[in-house]
């Protein structure tokens, strides 16, 4: 009876030992818990020394932990090697108490060695996952910086073209307009060429107006000074001939520069298509951000619909749609274009609001 009681106590002690080691490994990192587990293993086995060798989580040389001092030859030892790919090796050397390790004790040691191997393997997986996530975040940051540089280069080129037009063609057209008006005034109303000169003067004035509009579209000053919402409001205020409903979130003016520029360009293209091709009487433009860090743009009209535009095979509209998709792709965004339930066309664009960090 006493033997049975001692055997039951021994089994309970082994179970407590296994549970305590498991709790210790769960509560701490592997490298922190391993020395304590080694010490308990040596005490449990009555070994003079416990040695654990496991691969470094940083991919360097294997790490070796040793508890106690060996007073026995290496061949007086118990070794446990992991078979799960974690390359963990546990060695218990000698016996400080002179007692043999029975089968139940060895099974307990195997269970604890397996727990050590599992903990090592899990922590290495976690470290590898974190390294991959860090690398992914770094790549995303680099991509955002490259996108910002690309957009900045495009906008700088637009600004250069706008300046060239302003200082070159626009000045020449304005000068031509003034000269024709002066000529028309000097020749008098009865001159035979007066009607033709008036027509030429009107064409020159229209050319000046078109050039100024093109210059403003190339690089609207409001986009630099106030932000995308203010620039869009200025653009919409200039539209005549249709009802315009604008719902523009002022927070958009604080979006990253690359996001604001691309959303302005997409809106500019969509609004231009409505004015040129849709024959609409109402235009709705919404610009906002949601609670998940996404930027949104909606351009909706009550015109003849995208289906009719496709039937007419308007090349400029098709190229504009391709351009919108390409711009949003730079931000990792997407665009949806379709026909509304009651007719007309809708354009919906969405992209993540990523902060850009340009390299120094």
Secondary structure, DSSP 8 states (H G I E B T S, - for coil): -HHHHHHHHHHHHHHHHHHHHHHHHHHS-HHHHHHHHHHHHHHHHT-SEEEEEE--TTSSS-EEEEEE---S-TTSEEEEE-SSSS--EEEEE--SS-----HHHHHHHHHHHHHHHHHHHHHHHHHHHHHHHHHHHHHHHHHHHHHHHHHHHHHHHHHHHHHHHHHTHHHHHHHHHHHHHHHHHHH-TTSTTHHHHHHHHHHHHHHHHHHHHHHHHHS-HHHHHT-HHHHHHHHHHT--SSEEEEEE-GGGGGS-HHHHHHHHHHHHHHHHHIIIII--SEEEEEEEE-TTSEEEEEEEE-SSHHHHHHHHT-HHHHHHHHHHHHHHHHTT-EEEEEE-TTSSEEEEEEEE--------
